[in-house]
Amino acid sequence: MSNTSTSRSFRSIFFALAVGAGALSGCASDPRDGALGNATFAYRSSRGCADLFDDGCPVSGALLVGVNESLQVKVAASDDRGSNLRLVSASPAVVRVTSSGPPSADRSPHTYSFRLNAVAVETARLELRRVDGTALDHVTVRAEEAASLDIINEDRTQGSLSPDARQFTVRMGRNGSITGFARDARGQRLHGNDAVVWEVEGREVAELSFGFTTGARVADDHVFVMPRAPGVTRATVRAGAVRREVEITVVP
């Protein structure tokens, strides 16, 4: 075989591989795609899902029973000319849709925000419906009870958490950042949001804060520990029937 023929053969093989790779990448699906591929669905409230610059968390992750979670749905404007899609739960005894509204903008894609409440352990089908009742897309979501709780120090420059997560130390003038992640019986992390509750004994040594809430009790998986005076106090984090205690020490 001549060098010219060999060169042509290699170019042909390279071109075929490139086309194949392009085809495969074109077929790659977004993990947030609905079952019919007409919309994307993502949780947006729990820790790790709420960053404005990220796409949210796929609904393949389970909800913690009791949680109120935001579900962001995006759909092409051409599929939603009336800006009036509804989200309906086929199993409201498992997961309820508690609030909805029009999309946030007229540009494509239309972005909806729905509020969900996980009521009981099981799976539920959520349907995105047109005004005539037909389904544009749908997803299946799951709710689970907590079997365990992880406690994570979100910012080691602001506080120190012991390896067994039983002691947390923070200095005056700094705000510790701590999160309680619920896990199911299989060890999978659950979307907890406000179904995870933090409480601290009194407010003399430290208080808790997140968003617009500051005090001895915060319903959120993530809280800031705000020192008030040097000393020792105790915090409790709960997720359903599971609870853990953390001794909080404030140092000068």
C-alpha positions in Angstrom: 0.0 0.0 0.0 1.3 3.4 -0.9 1.9 6.2 1.6 -0.9 8.2 0.0 -3.4 5.3 0.4 -2.3 4.8 4.0 -2.7 8.5 4.7 -6.2 8.4 3.2 -7.1 5.3 5.2 -6.1 7.0 8.5 -8.0 10.1 7.6 -11.1 8.1 6.9 -10.8 6.3 10.2 -10.2 9.5 12.1 -13.2 11.1 10.4 -15.4 8.1 11.3 -14.3 8.2 14.9 -14.9 12.0 15.1 -18.4 11.6 13.6 -19.1 8.7 16.1 -17.9 10.8 19.0 -20.1 13.7 17.9 -23.1 11.5 17.6 -22.6 10.1 21.1 -22.2 13.5 22.6 -25.3 14.6 20.8 -27.2 11.8 22.4 -26.0 12.5 25.9 -29.0 13.4 28.0 -29.3 15.9 30.8 -29.9 14.1 34.1 -32.6 16.7 34.8 -34.6 15.7 31.7 -38.1 14.6 32.1 -39.3 11.2 30.9 -40.5 12.6 27.6 -37.6 15.0 27.1 -39.7 18.1 26.8 -38.7 19.8 30.1 -36.0 19.7 32.8 -36.8 19.2 36.5 -34.4 20.2 39.3 -34.6 20.7 43.1 -33.4 24.1 44.1 -33.8 24.6 47.9 -31.7 22.0 49.8 -28.0 22.4 50.4 -26.0 21.8 47.3 -29.0 22.5 45.0 -29.5 26.3 45.6 -26.5 27.9 44.0 -27.8 30.4 41.4 -25.0 29.6 39.0 -25.6 25.8 39.0 -28.4 23.9 37.4 -29.9 22.4 40.6 -30.1 18.8 41.7 -31.7 16.0 39.6 -34.9 14.6 41.0 -33.3 11.1 41.1 -32.2 12.1 44.6 -34.8 11.4 47.2 -36.7 13.9 49.4 -36.6 13.7 53.2 -40.2 13.1 54.5 -41.5 16.4 55.8 -39.4 18.6 53.5 -40.7 21.6 51.6 -38.6 21.7 48.4 -38.5 24.0 45.4 -38.8 22.3 42.0 -37.5 24.3 39.1 -39.0 23.3 35.7 -37.7 24.7 32.4 -39.6 24.2 29.1 -39.1 25.7 25.6 -41.3 28.8 25.0 -42.6 27.1 21.8 -44.1 24.3 24.1 -45.7 26.8 26.4 -47.3 29.6 24.4 -49.8 30.4 27.0 -47.3 30.4 30.0 -49.9 28.4 31.9 -48.5 25.0 32.6 -49.5 23.2 35.8 -47.6 20.6 37.9 -49.9 17.9 39.2 -49.0 15.0 41.6 -50.5 11.7 40.8 -50.0 10.7 44.5 -50.6 13.7 46.7 -50.6 11.5 49.8 -46.9 11.0 49.1 -45.7 14.3 47.5 -48.0 17.3 47.2 -47.6 20.4 45.0 -48.3 23.2 47.4 -47.8 26.3 45.3 -47.2 27.3 41.7 -47.2 30.4 39.5 -46.4 31.7 36.0 -42.9 31.4 34.6 -40.3 33.9 35.7 -39.7 35.3 32.2 -41.0 35.4 28.7 -37.8 34.4 27.1 -37.0 30.7 26.2 -36.8 28.5 28.1 -39.7 29.4 30.4 -38.7 28.8 34.0 -41.3 27.7 36.6 -40.8 27.3 40.3 -43.1 24.9 42.1 -43.2 24.1 45.8 -43.4 20.5 46.9 -44.1 18.9 50.3 -43.0 15.3 50.9 -45.6 13.6 53.0 -44.9 9.9 53.2 -42.4 7.3 52.1 -43.1 6.1 48.5 -42.7 7.3 44.9 -44.9 9.8 43.2 -45.4 10.8 39.6 -45.4 14.5 38.8 -47.0 15.6 35.6 -46.4 18.9 33.8 -49.8 19.5 32.2 -51.2 21.8 29.5 -54.5 23.6 30.1 -56.3 20.8 28.2 -55.1 18.3 30.8 -52.5 16.5 28.5 -49.1 15.8 29.9 -46.2 17.7 28.3 -43.7 15.8 30.4 -43.4 13.9 33.7 -41.0 12.7 36.3 -41.0 10.2 39.2 -39.9 11.5 42.6 -39.2 9.6 45.8 -39.6 10.4 49.5 -37.7 8.6 52.3 -37.3 8.7 56.1 -34.0 9.6 57.6 -31.9 6.7 59.0 -28.8 8.8 59.9 -27.4 12.3 60.0 -24.0 13.6 58.9 -22.8 16.8 60.3 -20.4 18.8 58.1 -18.3 21.9 58.7 -18.9 24.0 55.6 -16.2 26.5 56.3 -13.1 25.4 58.2 -11.7 28.9 58.3 -14.7 30.0 60.5 -15.0 27.1 62.9 -13.5 23.7 63.9 -15.5 20.5 64.0 -14.1 17.4 65.8 -13.6 14.2 63.7 -16.7 12.6 65.4 -18.7 15.7 64.8 -19.6 16.0 68.5 -17.7 19.3 69.2 -17.8 22.5 67.2 -15.5 25.4 68.2 -15.9 29.0 66.9 -14.2 32.2 67.8 -15.8 35.5 68.8 -16.3 37.7 65.7 -16.7 34.7 63.3 -19.8 32.9 62.1 -19.4 29.1 62.0 -21.1 27.3 59.0 -22.5 23.9 59.6 -24.9 21.5 57.8 -26.8 18.4 58.8 -27.3 16.0 55.9 -29.9 13.2 56.3 -29.3 9.8 54.8 -31.8 7.0 54.1 -31.3 3.3 55.1 -29.2 2.7 52.0 -26.8 5.6 52.9 -28.1 7.9 50.2 -28.1 11.6 51.0 -31.6 13.1 51.1 -32.8 16.5 50.1 -33.6 17.9 53.6 -34.0 21.7 53.4 -36.5 22.7 56.2 -37.2 19.1 57.3 -33.8 19.3 59.1 -34.1 21.4 62.3 -31.3 22.9 64.4 -31.8 24.1 68.0 -29.4 25.5 70.5 -29.8 25.7 74.3 -30.5 29.4 75.0 -28.9 32.2 73.2 -26.4 33.5 75.7 -23.4 31.7 74.2 -24.4 31.4 70.6 -27.4 31.6 68.3 -28.3 30.2 65.0 -29.0 32.0 61.7 -30.0 31.3 58.1 -31.6 33.7 55.7 -34.0 36.0 57.5 -34.2 33.7 60.6 -32.0 34.2 63.7 -32.6 32.7 67.1 -32.4 29.4 69.0 -34.2 27.4 66.4 -33.7 27.2 62.6 -35.5 24.9 60.2 -32.9 24.4 57.5 -30.3 21.8 56.8 -27.6 24.5 56.8 -27.1 27.1 59.6 -24.6 29.7 60.7 -23.4 29.5 64.4 -23.2 33.1 65.6 -21.1 33.6 68.8 -22.5 35.9 71.5 -20.2 35.3 74.4 -17.3 32.9 75.3 -18.6 29.7 76.8 -20.1 26.3 76.1 -23.6 25.4 74.9 -25.3 22.5 73.1 -27.0 22.2 69.8 -29.4 19.5 68.5 -30.0 18.6 64.9 -33.1 16.5 64.0 -34.3 14.9 60.8 -37.6 13.0 61.6 -36.9 10.5 64.4 -33.1 10.8 64.0 -31.2 13.4 66.1 -27.6 14.2 67.1 -26.1 16.6 69.6 -23.1 18.9 69.1 -21.3 20.7 71.9 -20.6 24.3 70.8 -17.6 26.1 72.3 -17.1 29.8 71.8 -13.6 31.0 72.5 -12.4 34.7 72.6 
